[in-house]
Amino acid sequence: MSKCRVRIVVSGRVQGVFFRASTISIAASLGLGGRVRNREDGSVEITAEGERDKLNELAHWCRQGPEDARVDDIELEWGEYLSEFDGFTTEF
């Protein structure tokens, strides 16, 4: 398995619907490290590191998100694994 990094920007109705909390739960269950934050434009940005197949699972989940979310679009940007994170957190 190869480790890498992905930056995911999720657009739609994704703030105020527990998207960040749900992301942390999903990412932890997948064994990923990273952070999630709300952006001023109303989107949610996720930076995650780990096994590529697990990152793909996270990206797939992001296409729907939690129950009350409405995801209009996601952007993925793949990068090199940097071993930057210890666990998964919310950034304010």
Secondary structure, DSSP 8 states (H G I E B T S, - for coil): --EEEEEEEEEEE-SSSSHHHHHHHHHHHTT-EEEEEE-TTS-EEEEEEEEHHHHHHHHHHHTT-STT-EEEEEEEEEEE-----SSEEE--
